[in-house]
Amino acid sequence: AKSLAGIQSIIQHGGKRKGKANILLIGEGISTAAVEEVCRKIREKGFELKYVTLTKDQYEQMTKMGLYSGEKEVIV
């Protein structure tokens, strides 16, 4: 997914669970259609992936508000 245009960073949000992950895609101009295609391919392999796309400023503001507190791991 890092190779998709506009993605600057990928953060796994929440605890690790077998077969599931929640990720935050941080960047500008991220194509939802392209992300959906990647997610479809991942789902076909039996892995459930939920995502949110945010700009860096949106992510920073939401973090300051406590909306993305908890366990996080920077993937890329």
N, CA, C and O atoms as a CHARMM CRD file, in Angstrom:
* protein
*
  304
    1    1 ALA  N      0.82300  -1.20500   0.00000 PROA 1      0.00000
    2    1 ALA  CA     0.00000   0.00000   0.00000 PROA 1      0.00000
    3    1 ALA  C      0.85800   1.25600   0.00000 PROA 1      0.00000
    4    1 ALA  O      0.42300   2.29800  -0.49100 PROA 1      0.00000
    5    2 LYS  N      2.06100   1.17700   0.53900 PROA 2      0.00000
    6    2 LYS  CA     2.94300   2.34700   0.58400 PROA 2      0.00000
    7    2 LYS  C      3.22300   2.87800  -0.81500 PROA 2      0.00000
    8    2 LYS  O      3.48700   4.06900  -0.98300 PROA 2      0.00000
    9    3 SER  N      3.17000   2.01500  -1.81400 PROA 3      0.00000
   10    3 SER  CA     3.46200   2.45400  -3.17100 PROA 3      0.00000
   11    3 SER  C      2.30800   3.24600  -3.79000 PROA 3      0.00000
   12    3 SER  O      2.47700   3.82500  -4.86300 PROA 3      0.00000
   13    4 LEU  N      1.13900   3.28500  -3.14000 PROA 4      0.00000
   14    4 LEU  CA     0.02300   4.05700  -3.66000 PROA 4      0.00000
   15    4 LEU  C      0.33300   5.55100  -3.54900 PROA 4      0.00000
   16    4 LEU  O      0.88700   6.00700  -2.54800 PROA 4      0.00000
   17    5 ALA  N     -0.02200   6.28500  -4.56500 PROA 5      0.00000
   18    5 ALA  CA     0.25800   7.72400  -4.59800 PROA 5      0.00000
   19    5 ALA  C     -0.37600   8.43700  -3.40900 PROA 5      0.00000
   20    5 ALA  O     -1.52900   8.19200  -3.05400 PROA 5      0.00000
   21    6 GLY  N      0.40700   9.32200  -2.80800 PROA 6      0.00000
   22    6 GLY  CA    -0.10400  10.16300  -1.73700 PROA 6      0.00000
   23    6 GLY  C      0.09800   9.64600  -0.33300 PROA 6      0.00000
   24    6 GLY  O     -0.00900  10.42100   0.61800 PROA 6      0.00000
   25    7 ILE  N      0.38800   8.36200  -0.16000 PROA 7      0.00000
   26    7 ILE  CA     0.54400   7.80900   1.18600 PROA 7      0.00000
   27    7 ILE  C      1.93600   8.13600   1.71800 PROA 7      0.00000
   28    7 ILE  O      2.95300   7.76900   1.12900 PROA 7      0.00000
   29    8 GLN  N      1.94800   8.83700   2.84600 PROA 8      0.00000
   30    8 GLN  CA     3.21000   9.19900   3.48900 PROA 8      0.00000
   31    8 GLN  C      3.54600   8.24100   4.62600 PROA 8      0.00000
   32    8 GLN  O      4.71700   7.97900   4.90300 PROA 8      0.00000
   33    9 SER  N      2.51600   7.72500   5.27800 PROA 9      0.00000
   34    9 SER  CA     2.75700   6.82800   6.40600 PROA 9      0.00000
   35    9 SER  C      1.54000   5.94500   6.63400 PROA 9      0.00000
   36    9 SER  O      0.41100   6.31500   6.31200 PROA 9      0.00000
   37   10 ILE  N      1.79500   4.77000   7.19500 PROA 10     0.00000
   38   10 ILE  CA     0.73400   3.81600   7.53000 PROA 10     0.00000
   39   10 ILE  C      0.90900   3.45800   8.99400 PROA 10     0.00000
   40   10 ILE  O      1.99300   3.06300   9.42200 PROA 10     0.00000
   41   11 ILE  N     -0.17100   3.60100   9.76400 PROA 11     0.00000
   42   11 ILE  CA    -0.13000   3.32600  11.19400 PROA 11     0.00000
   43   11 ILE  C     -1.18700   2.29400  11.54100 PROA 11     0.00000
   44   11 ILE  O     -2.36500   2.46100  11.22400 PROA 11     0.00000
   45   12 GLN  N     -0.75300   1.22100  12.19900 PROA 12     0.00000
   46   12 GLN  CA    -1.72000   0.24100  12.69400 PROA 12     0.00000
   47   12 GLN  C     -2.26300   0.77900  14.00800 PROA 12     0.00000
   48   12 GLN  O     -1.49700   1.12900  14.90700 PROA 12     0.00000
   49   13 HSD  N     -3.57400   0.84400  14.11800 PROA 13     0.00000
   50   13 HSD  CA    -4.21400   1.41100  15.30300 PROA 13     0.00000
   51   13 HSD  C     -4.97200   0.32000  16.03500 PROA 13     0.00000
   52   13 HSD  O     -5.71400  -0.45200  15.42800 PROA 13     0.00000
   53   14 GLY  N     -4.77800   0.26400  17.33700 PROA 14     0.00000
   54   14 GLY  CA    -5.46000  -0.75500  18.14500 PROA 14     0.00000
   55   14 GLY  C     -4.58100  -1.96900  18.32100 PROA 14     0.00000
   56   14 GLY  O     -3.52600  -2.10000  17.70000 PROA 14     0.00000
   57   15 GLY  N     -5.03600  -2.84100  19.17300 PROA 15     0.00000
   58   15 GLY  CA    -4.27100  -4.04300  19.46200 PROA 15     0.00000
   59   15 GLY  C     -4.20200  -4.99400  18.28400 PROA 15     0.00000
   60   15 GLY  O     -5.02500  -4.94800  17.37000 PROA 15     0.00000
   61   16 LYS  N     -3.20400  -5.85100  18.32800 PROA 16     0.00000
   62   16 LYS  CA    -3.05000  -6.85700  17.27400 PROA 16     0.00000
   63   16 LYS  C     -4.06000  -7.96900  17.50100 PROA 16     0.00000
   64   16 LYS  O     -4.23100  -8.47000  18.61300 PROA 16     0.00000
   65   17 ARG  N     -4.72400  -8.33700  16.41400 PROA 17     0.00000
   66   17 ARG  CA    -5.69300  -9.43000  16.45800 PROA 17     0.00000
   67   17 ARG  C     -5.44800 -10.33600  15.26400 PROA 17     0.00000
   68   17 ARG  O     -5.10800  -9.88000  14.17300 PROA 17     0.00000
   69   18 LYS  N     -5.62400 -11.60200  15.49100 PROA 18     0.00000
   70   18 LYS  CA    -5.39400 -12.55800  14.41300 PROA 18     0.00000
   71   18 LYS  C     -6.41400 -12.34400  13.28900 PROA 18     0.00000
   72   18 LYS  O     -7.62300 -12.37700  13.51800 PROA 18     0.00000
   73   19 GLY  N     -5.90700 -12.12500  12.08100 PROA 19     0.00000
   74   19 GLY  CA    -6.74600 -12.00700  10.89900 PROA 19     0.00000
   75   19 GLY  C     -7.44000 -10.67400  10.71700 PROA 19     0.00000
   76   19 GLY  O     -8.26700 -10.53600   9.81600 PROA 19     0.00000
   77   20 LYS  N     -7.12800  -9.68400  11.54700 PROA 20     0.00000
   78   20 LYS  CA    -7.78200  -8.37900  11.44900 PROA 20     0.00000
   79   20 LYS  C     -6.79300  -7.26900  11.77700 PROA 20     0.00000
   80   20 LYS  O     -5.86100  -7.46100  12.55700 PROA 20     0.00000
   81   21 ALA  N     -7.01000  -6.10000  11.16700 PROA 21     0.00000
   82   21 ALA  CA    -6.20200  -4.92700  11.50500 PROA 21     0.00000
   83   21 ALA  C     -6.97000  -3.66000  11.14600 PROA 21     0.00000
   84   21 ALA  O     -7.75400  -3.62600  10.19700 PROA 21     0.00000
   85   22 ASN  N     -6.71900  -2.62700  11.93300 PROA 22     0.00000
   86   22 ASN  CA    -7.22200  -1.28700  11.64600 PROA 22     0.00000
   87   22 ASN  C     -6.00700  -0.43500  11.33700 PROA 22     0.00000
   88   22 ASN  O     -5.04500  -0.41000  12.10400 PROA 22     0.00000
   89   23 ILE  N     -6.05200   0.26800  10.20500 PROA 23     0.00000
   90   23 ILE  CA    -4.91000   1.09600   9.84000 PROA 23     0.00000
   91   23 ILE  C     -5.35300   2.52100   9.51900 PROA 23     0.00000
   92   23 ILE  O     -6.48200   2.77000   9.09600 PROA 23     0.00000
   93   24 LEU  N     -4.42500   3.43700   9.73600 PROA 24     0.00000
   94   24 LEU  CA    -4.59900   4.83600   9.37600 PROA 24     0.00000
   95   24 LEU  C     -3.63600   5.11200   8.22900 PROA 24     0.00000
   96   24 LEU  O     -2.43600   4.86400   8.34400 PROA 24     0.00000
   97   25 LEU  N     -4.15800   5.62000   7.13500 PROA 25     0.00000
   98   25 LEU  CA    -3.33500   5.97600   5.98600 PROA 25     0.00000
   99   25 LEU  C     -3.18500   7.49200   6.00800 PROA 25     0.00000
  100   25 LEU  O     -4.16200   8.22200   5.84300 PROA 25     0.00000
  101   26 ILE  N     -1.96600   7.95700   6.21100 PROA 26     0.00000
  102   26 ILE  CA    -1.69500   9.37700   6.34300 PROA 26     0.00000
  103   26 ILE  C     -1.06300   9.88900   5.05600 PROA 26     0.00000
  104   26 ILE  O     -0.08300   9.32400   4.57000 PROA 26     0.00000
  105   27 GLY  N     -1.62700  10.96100   4.50600 PROA 27     0.00000
  106   27 GLY  CA    -1.06200  11.54100   3.29700 PROA 27     0.00000
  107   27 GLY  C     -2.01500  12.50400   2.62800 PROA 27     0.00000
  108   27 GLY  O     -3.02700  12.89700   3.20900 PROA 27     0.00000
  109   28 GLU  N     -1.69400  12.88000   1.41600 PROA 28     0.00000
  110   28 GLU  CA    -2.47400  13.84200   0.63500 PROA 28     0.00000
  111   28 GLU  C     -2.91600  13.19600  -0.67300 PROA 28     0.00000
  112   28 GLU  O     -2.13000  12.51300  -1.32900 PROA 28     0.00000
  113   29 GLY  N     -4.16000  13.41100  -1.04500 PROA 29     0.00000
  114   29 GLY  CA    -4.66300  12.94400  -2.33700 PROA 29     0.00000
  115   29 GLY  C     -4.66000  11.43700  -2.49700 PROA 29     0.00000
  116   29 GLY  O     -4.42300  10.93800  -3.59800 PROA 29     0.00000
  117   30 ILE  N     -4.91700  10.70200  -1.43300 PROA 30     0.00000
  118   30 ILE  CA    -4.92200   9.23800  -1.49400 PROA 30     0.00000
  119   30 ILE  C     -6.17700   8.77500  -2.23700 PROA 30     0.00000
  120   30 ILE  O     -7.28900   9.18500  -1.90100 PROA 30     0.00000
  121   31 SER  N     -5.99900   7.94000  -3.22500 PROA 31     0.00000
  122   31 SER  CA    -7.11700   7.42000  -4.01700 PROA 31     0.00000
  123   31 SER  C     -7.84800   6.32200  -3.25400 PROA 31     0.00000
  124   31 SER  O     -7.30300   5.24500  -3.01000 PROA 31     0.00000
  125   32 THR  N     -9.08600   6.61300  -2.88500 PROA 32     0.00000
  126   32 THR  CA    -9.89300   5.62900  -2.17400 PROA 32     0.00000
  127   32 THR  C    -10.11600   4.38400  -3.03400 PROA 32     0.00000
  128   32 THR  O    -10.12700   3.26400  -2.52200 PROA 32     0.00000
  129   33 ALA  N    -10.29100   4.58400  -4.32700 PROA 33     0.00000
  130   33 ALA  CA   -10.50800   3.44100  -5.22600 PROA 33     0.00000
  131   33 ALA  C     -9.29500   2.51300  -5.22300 PROA 33     0.00000
  132   33 ALA  O     -9.44600   1.29200  -5.19300 PROA 33     0.00000
  133   34 ALA  N     -8.10400   3.08600  -5.25400 PROA 34     0.00000
  134   34 ALA  CA    -6.88500   2.27200  -5.24200 PROA 34     0.00000
  135   34 ALA  C     -6.73700   1.53700  -3.91100 PROA 34     0.00000
  136   34 ALA  O     -6.34200   0.37100  -3.88400 PROA 34     0.00000
  137   35 VAL  N     -7.05200   2.21600  -2.81200 PROA 35     0.00000
  138   35 VAL  CA    -6.97000   1.58400  -1.49300 PROA 35     0.00000
  139   35 VAL  C     -7.98800   0.45000  -1.40500 PROA 35     0.00000
  140   35 VAL  O     -7.67100  -0.62300  -0.89400 PROA 35     0.00000
  141   36 GLU  N     -9.18700   0.67100  -1.88900 PROA 36     0.00000
  142   36 GLU  CA   -10.21700  -0.37100  -1.87400 PROA 36     0.00000
  143   36 GLU  C     -9.78000  -1.59900  -2.66000 PROA 36     0.00000
  144   36 GLU  O    -10.06200  -2.72700  -2.25700 PROA 36     0.00000
  145   37 GLU  N     -9.10300  -1.39000  -3.76400 PROA 37     0.00000
  146   37 GLU  CA    -8.61000  -2.51600  -4.57400 PROA 37     0.00000
  147   37 GLU  C     -7.58300  -3.33100  -3.79100 PROA 37     0.00000
  148   37 GLU  O     -7.62600  -4.56100  -3.80600 PROA 37     0.00000
  149   38 VAL  N     -6.66500  -2.65400  -3.11100 PROA 38     0.00000
  150   38 VAL  CA    -5.68000  -3.35200  -2.28100 PROA 38     0.00000
  151   38 VAL  C     -6.39500  -4.11600  -1.16500 PROA 38     0.00000
  152   38 VAL  O     -6.06500  -5.27100  -0.89700 PROA 38     0.00000
  153   39 CYS  N     -7.37100  -3.48000  -0.51200 PROA 39     0.00000
  154   39 CYS  CA    -8.11200  -4.13200   0.56900 PROA 39     0.00000
  155   39 CYS  C     -8.88000  -5.35500   0.06700 PROA 39     0.00000
  156   39 CYS  O     -8.96700  -6.36600   0.76300 PROA 39     0.00000
  157   40 ARG  N     -9.43500  -5.25800  -1.14100 PROA 40     0.00000
  158   40 ARG  CA   -10.15900  -6.38900  -1.71700 PROA 40     0.00000
  159   40 ARG  C     -9.22700  -7.58800  -1.88600 PROA 40     0.00000
  160   40 ARG  O     -9.59100  -8.71900  -1.56600 PROA 40     0.00000
  161   41 LYS  N     -8.03000  -7.33000  -2.39000 PROA 41     0.00000
  162   41 LYS  CA    -7.05700  -8.40900  -2.57200 PROA 41     0.00000
  163   41 LYS  C     -6.65500  -9.01700  -1.23300 PROA 41     0.00000
  164   41 LYS  O     -6.47000 -10.22900  -1.12900 PROA 41     0.00000
  165   42 ILE  N     -6.52100  -8.18800  -0.22400 PROA 42     0.00000
  166   42 ILE  CA    -6.17000  -8.68000   1.11600 PROA 42     0.00000
  167   42 ILE  C     -7.30800  -9.51400   1.69200 PROA 42     0.00000
  168   42 ILE  O     -7.07100 -10.56400   2.29000 PROA 42     0.00000
  169   43 ARG  N     -8.55400  -9.04400   1.51200 PROA 43     0.00000
  170   43 ARG  CA    -9.72300  -9.80500   2.00200 PROA 43     0.00000
  171   43 ARG  C     -9.81800 -11.18100   1.33600 PROA 43     0.00000
  172   43 ARG  O    -10.21400 -12.15900   1.97000 PROA 43     0.00000
  173   44 GLU  N     -9.45400 -11.24700   0.06000 PROA 44     0.00000
  174   44 GLU  CA    -9.48000 -12.52500  -0.65700 PROA 44     0.00000
  175   44 GLU  C     -8.54000 -13.54100  -0.02000 PROA 44     0.00000
  176   44 GLU  O     -8.73400 -14.74800  -0.16800 PROA 44     0.00000
  177   45 LYS  N     -7.52900 -13.06000   0.68200 PROA 45     0.00000
  178   45 LYS  CA    -6.56300 -13.93700   1.35700 PROA 45     0.00000
  179   45 LYS  C     -6.99400 -14.24900   2.78500 PROA 45     0.00000
  180   45 LYS  O     -6.26200 -14.90000   3.53100 PROA 45     0.00000
  181   46 GLY  N     -8.20500 -13.77700   3.17200 PROA 46     0.00000
  182   46 GLY  CA    -8.74100 -14.11500   4.48200 PROA 46     0.00000
  183   46 GLY  C     -8.36200 -13.16500   5.60300 PROA 46     0.00000
  184   46 GLY  O     -8.45900 -13.52300   6.77600 PROA 46     0.00000
  185   47 PHE  N     -7.93200 -11.95600   5.25800 PROA 47     0.00000
  186   47 PHE  CA    -7.53100 -10.98300   6.27400 PROA 47     0.00000
  187   47 PHE  C     -8.45700  -9.77700   6.19200 PROA 47     0.00000
  188   47 PHE  O     -8.63900  -9.20300   5.11900 PROA 47     0.00000
  189   48 GLU  N     -9.04000  -9.39300   7.31800 PROA 48     0.00000
  190   48 GLU  CA    -9.95100  -8.24900   7.36100 PROA 48     0.00000
  191   48 GLU  C     -9.16900  -6.98000   7.68600 PROA 48     0.00000
  192   48 GLU  O     -8.48600  -6.90500   8.70800 PROA 48     0.00000
  193   49 LEU  N     -9.27400  -5.99200   6.81200 PROA 49     0.00000
  194   49 LEU  CA    -8.53700  -4.74800   6.97300 PROA 49     0.00000
  195   49 LEU  C     -9.50400  -3.57100   6.91000 PROA 49     0.00000
  196   49 LEU  O    -10.22000  -3.39400   5.92400 PROA 49     0.00000
  197   50 LYS  N     -9.51700  -2.77600   7.96500 PROA 50     0.00000
  198   50 LYS  CA   -10.32900  -1.55900   8.00000 PROA 50     0.00000
  199   50 LYS  C     -9.36300  -0.38600   8.01100 PROA 50     0.00000
  200   50 LYS  O     -8.30900  -0.45100   8.64300 PROA 50     0.00000
  201   51 TYR  N     -9.72100   0.68600   7.31100 PROA 51     0.00000
  202   51 TYR  CA    -8.80700   1.81400   7.18900 PROA 51     0.00000
  203   51 TYR  C     -9.54100   3.14600   7.23100 PROA 51     0.00000
  204   51 TYR  O    -10.74500   3.23000   6.99200 PROA 51     0.00000
  205   52 VAL  N     -8.76900   4.18500   7.54300 PROA 52     0.00000
  206   52 VAL  CA    -9.21900   5.57000   7.46700 PROA 52     0.00000
  207   52 VAL  C     -8.09800   6.34900   6.79200 PROA 52     0.00000
  208   52 VAL  O     -6.92600   6.15500   7.11400 PROA 52     0.00000
  209   53 THR  N     -8.44900   7.23000   5.85600 PROA 53     0.00000
  210   53 THR  CA    -7.44100   8.09400   5.24000 PROA 53     0.00000
  211   53 THR  C     -7.52300   9.48100   5.87900 PROA 53     0.00000
  212   53 THR  O     -8.60900  10.03200   6.05900 PROA 53     0.00000
  213   54 LEU  N     -6.37200  10.02600   6.21300 PROA 54     0.00000
  214   54 LEU  CA    -6.28500  11.33400   6.85000 PROA 54     0.00000
  215   54 LEU  C     -5.08700  12.09500   6.29700 PROA 54     0.00000
  216   54 LEU  O     -4.08800  11.49500   5.89900 PROA 54     0.00000
  217   55 THR  N     -5.19700  13.42300   6.27500 PROA 55     0.00000
  218   55 THR  CA    -4.01000  14.21700   5.98200 PROA 55     0.00000
  219   55 THR  C     -3.17300  14.23700   7.25300 PROA 55     0.00000
  220   55 THR  O     -3.65900  13.89600   8.33200 PROA 55     0.00000
  221   56 LYS  N     -1.91500  14.63700   7.12100 PROA 56     0.00000
  222   56 LYS  CA    -1.04700  14.70400   8.29200 PROA 56     0.00000
  223   56 LYS  C     -1.61700  15.67000   9.32900 PROA 56     0.00000
  224   56 LYS  O     -1.60100  15.37900  10.52500 PROA 56     0.00000
  225   57 ASP  N     -2.12200  16.82200   8.87500 PROA 57     0.00000
  226   57 ASP  CA    -2.70600  17.80300   9.79800 PROA 57     0.00000
  227   57 ASP  C     -3.93400  17.24600  10.50800 PROA 57     0.00000
  228   57 ASP  O     -4.09700  17.44700  11.71100 PROA 57     0.00000
  229   58 GLN  N     -4.79900  16.54800   9.77500 PROA 58     0.00000
  230   58 GLN  CA    -5.98600  15.94200  10.39400 PROA 58     0.00000
  231   58 GLN  C     -5.57700  14.93400  11.46600 PROA 58     0.00000
  232   58 GLN  O     -6.12900  14.92200  12.56600 PROA 58     0.00000
  233   59 TYR  N     -4.60000  14.08900  11.12700 PROA 59     0.00000
  234   59 TYR  CA    -4.13800  13.09000  12.09100 PROA 59     0.00000
  235   59 TYR  C     -3.57300  13.75900  13.35200 PROA 59     0.00000
  236   59 TYR  O     -3.88600  13.35200  14.47000 PROA 59     0.00000
  237   60 GLU  N     -2.74900  14.77400  13.16100 PROA 60     0.00000
  238   60 GLU  CA    -2.15800  15.45700  14.31200 PROA 60     0.00000
  239   60 GLU  C     -3.22600  16.11300  15.18700 PROA 60     0.00000
  240   60 GLU  O     -3.15100  16.03400  16.41300 PROA 60     0.00000
  241   61 GLN  N     -4.21500  16.75500  14.57400 PROA 61     0.00000
  242   61 GLN  CA    -5.28500  17.38700  15.34200 PROA 61     0.00000
  243   61 GLN  C     -6.12700  16.34500  16.08600 PROA 61     0.00000
  244   61 GLN  O     -6.47500  16.54500  17.25000 PROA 61     0.00000
  245   62 MET  N     -6.44600  15.25800  15.43000 PROA 62     0.00000
  246   62 MET  CA    -7.25700  14.21800  16.05900 PROA 62     0.00000
  247   62 MET  C     -6.48700  13.53600  17.19100 PROA 62     0.00000
  248   62 MET  O     -7.07300  13.14600  18.20100 PROA 62     0.00000
  249   63 THR  N     -5.18100  13.39800  17.01700 PROA 63     0.00000
  250   63 THR  CA    -4.34500  12.82700  18.07700 PROA 63     0.00000
  251   63 THR  C     -4.33600  13.75300  19.29000 PROA 63     0.00000
  252   63 THR  O     -4.44600  13.28900  20.42500 PROA 63     0.00000
  253   64 LYS  N     -4.20500  15.05400  19.05700 PROA 64     0.00000
  254   64 LYS  CA    -4.22700  16.02600  20.14800 PROA 64     0.00000
  255   64 LYS  C     -5.56100  15.99300  20.89800 PROA 64     0.00000
  256   64 LYS  O     -5.60700  16.25800  22.10000 PROA 64     0.00000
  257   65 MET  N     -6.63300  15.67200  20.19400 PROA 65     0.00000
  258   65 MET  CA    -7.96200  15.59400  20.80800 PROA 65     0.00000
  259   65 MET  C     -8.18000  14.26100  21.52200 PROA 65     0.00000
  260   65 MET  O     -9.20300  14.06500  22.17900 PROA 65     0.00000
  261   66 GLY  N     -7.23100  13.35600  21.39400 PROA 66     0.00000
  262   66 GLY  CA    -7.33600  12.06400  22.05700 PROA 66     0.00000
  263   66 GLY  C     -8.11500  11.01800  21.28300 PROA 66     0.00000
  264   66 GLY  O     -8.44300   9.96400  21.82600 PROA 66     0.00000
  265   67 LEU  N     -8.41600  11.29700  20.01400 PROA 67     0.00000
  266   67 LEU  CA    -9.21600  10.36400  19.23200 PROA 67     0.00000
  267   67 LEU  C     -8.44000   9.13300  18.77000 PROA 67     0.00000
  268   67 LEU  O     -9.03400   8.08800  18.50600 PROA 67     0.00000
  269   68 TYR  N     -7.13600   9.25000  18.67200 PROA 68     0.00000
  270   68 TYR  CA    -6.32600   8.11300  18.27400 PROA 68     0.00000
  271   68 TYR  C     -5.33300   7.75900  19.36300 PROA 68     0.00000
  272   68 TYR  O     -4.15800   7.49900  19.10500 PROA 68     0.00000
  273   69 SER  N     -5.83500   7.75700  20.58200 PROA 69     0.00000
  274   69 SER  CA    -4.99300   7.31300  21.70300 PROA 69     0.00000
  275   69 SER  C     -5.00000   5.78900  21.71100 PROA 69     0.00000
  276   69 SER  O     -5.73900   5.16300  20.95200 PROA 69     0.00000
  277   70 GLY  N     -4.21700   5.22300  22.52800 PROA 70     0.00000
  278   70 GLY  CA    -4.16400   3.76500  22.60300 PROA 70     0.00000
  279   70 GLY  C     -2.99600   3.22400  21.80800 PROA 70     0.00000
  280   70 GLY  O     -2.10400   3.96000  21.38700 PROA 70     0.00000
  281   71 GLU  N     -3.02800   1.93900  21.61800 PROA 71     0.00000
  282   71 GLU  CA    -1.91300   1.23300  20.98800 PROA 71     0.00000
  283   71 GLU  C     -1.80300   1.59100  19.50500 PROA 71     0.00000
  284   71 GLU  O     -2.78500   1.52000  18.76500 PROA 71     0.00000
  285   72 LYS  N     -0.58500   1.98000  19.07700 PROA 72     0.00000
  286   72 LYS  CA    -0.30000   2.31400  17.68500 PROA 72     0.00000
  287   72 LYS  C      1.06100   1.75700  17.31200 PROA 72     0.00000
  288   72 LYS  O      1.97100   1.67300  18.13700 PROA 72     0.00000
  289   73 GLU  N      1.17300   1.38200  16.05100 PROA 73     0.00000
  290   73 GLU  CA     2.46600   0.92800  15.54000 PROA 73     0.00000
  291   73 GLU  C      2.64600   1.49600  14.13900 PROA 73     0.00000
  292   73 GLU  O      1.82400   1.25700  13.25400 PROA 73     0.00000
  293   74 VAL  N      3.71100   2.24100  13.94300 PROA 74     0.00000
  294   74 VAL  CA     3.99800   2.79400  12.61400 PROA 74     0.00000
  295   74 VAL  C      4.53100   1.65800  11.75800 PROA 74     0.00000
  296   74 VAL  O      5.54900   1.04500  12.08100 PROA 74     0.00000
  297   75 ILE  N      3.84000   1.38600  10.67700 PROA 75     0.00000
  298   75 ILE  CA     4.23000   0.30500   9.77000 PROA 75     0.00000
  299   75 ILE  C      5.19000   0.84300   8.71600 PROA 75     0.00000
  300   75 ILE  O      6.20600   0.21900   8.40800 PROA 75     0.00000
  301   76 VAL  N      4.86000   1.99400   8.17600 PROA 76     0.00000
  302   76 VAL  CA     5.69500   2.63600   7.14500 PROA 76     0.00000
  303   76 VAL  C      5.74200   4.11500   7.42500 PROA 76     0.00000
  304   76 VAL  O      6.38600   4.86200   6.69000 PROA 76     0.00000
